[in-house]
Amino acid sequence: MNKFVSFIVSIIILLCTPTQGFCVDYCFQEAALMYDVPPDLLVAISSYESRYNSLAINWNKNGTYDFCHMQINSSWYKTLGPDLWNSLDNPCQCSKVGAWILARCVHRYGYNWNAIGCYHAGSRVEKEAKRINYAWNIYCKLRKLKMKL
């Protein structure tokens, strides 16, 4: 039975494209379960960051760039390693890495808006205003998407 389930999951992932709602939902649900974060929050972050575009790239003023639908910053490259970084074009992998980053923030701040802001701005003290602004934007996105936090 395990081999069968694994086979079905592999087929689902292979058939997934960023625009297929089922696949997006599946990836968010799987990532949320792995890292104990709300799937609705992952959906809101992806919607805000890239409108679910798994190939989105955003170049930052500091020379880094954000990639995939969760807009993972290139500063994570060393931590993730080249194999994991190069797999971020897979929507499910991108969702998992985004959930992992969010879970790290929740571990640091607790389950609150500071943790959500940390996803975007990190945890440095001087980034507090940026964290608050990002958290507000995600709150607004959650409301717009009619999701509960």
N, C-alpha and C positions, 0 to 999 in steps of 0.2 A: 504493500500500500504506500509506503514512504517513497519508493521509486516512482510510482504513478503520480503522486502529488507533486514531487519534484519535477517530473516531466511536464505536467500541466502548467506549473508556475513558469518553467523555462519557455514554454510556448507563448504564454501570456506576455512575458517580457519581450520576446522577439517580435511579437506582433504589435507591441505598443508604439505609438507615435505620440508626440507631445500634444496633439490636438484631440486625441481620443479620450473622452471623459472617463470611461471605465478604467483605463490604464492609469490616468492621473489619480483617480480615487484609490485604486489599488496601491499605488506607490506611496501615497500619503498615509494610508491606513497601516501599511507594513512598517514604514519608517516610524510612525507614531508608537506603534506597539513595541518596536525594538528599543526605543529610547524614552518611553513613558512620557510623551508630550502629547498635547491634544492635536488630533489631525486637523481640526478646523483652524487652529493657529498656523499650522504648516501651509494650509491652503491660502490663508490670508497673506502670509509672508510671500509666498510665491506669486500670488496675484498682484500684490503691491510692488514687488521687486521687478518682475519681468512679464506680467500678464501670462504666466505659465509657459513662457518661451524657453525651452530647454537648451537652445543654442544662443541665448542672449549673452552679449559681452558688453561691459561698461568699463571704460577707461577712467581712472581716477586721477585727480591732480597730483597725488603723491607718487605716481608712477606704477601703482598696483592696478589690477583690473579685477572685475567681478565676472563670474562665469556661471552659466547654466540657469535654470529657472529659479533656483534659490539664491542666485547671485553670490556664490562662494568667493571670497576675496583670495587673490593669489598669495597673500601673506600666509595662508594655510598650507601652501605647497610643501614646505619642509616637514611639517607635522604629518601631513597625509601621505607624503611620498609620491614618486612619479606614477606608480601603477594606479593608485586610487585617484590621484588628480586627473590622470588621463582617461579615467572612466566616468568623469562627471557629465559627459554628453549623454549618458544613459539616464533617463528621467528618474528611474527608481534609485539609482546610485546617488544622484544629486539630492533627492529627497532625504535619503538616509544620512548623508553628510550634513545637510541642513538641520535635520533633527538632532544629530549628534552635537553640533555647535550649540543649538538652542538648549539641549539638555545640560551642557557644560555651564551655560549661563544660569540656568535654573539651579544647578548645584551651588553655584557661587552666591546668587542673590536670593534664592527661594523662589517660589512660584508667584511672581509679581511682575509689574510693569517694568521694573528695572532689568529683570532678566530678558524681557522681550526687547528692550532697547539695547541691551548688551549684544544681541544677535547681530545688530548692524554696526554699533559703535565701539564694541569692546568694553573693557572694564576699567580703563584708565580714568582717574578722577577728573581730569580736565575734559573728558568727553561726556559729562553728565547731561549737559543741555542737549547734545546730539541724541543721547539715549532717550531722554524725555520726549523729544520731538518725534523720533521714530516710533516709540511706543504709542503716542497719540495717533500717528498715521495708521498703525496697525489696528488700533481700537476702532478708528473710523472705517477701515476696510472690513473688519469683522461685522460691524453694524450694517454696512452696505451689503455685504454678502448674506446678511440675516442669519448669522451664526452666533452661537452662544460660546462664550469663553469659559 
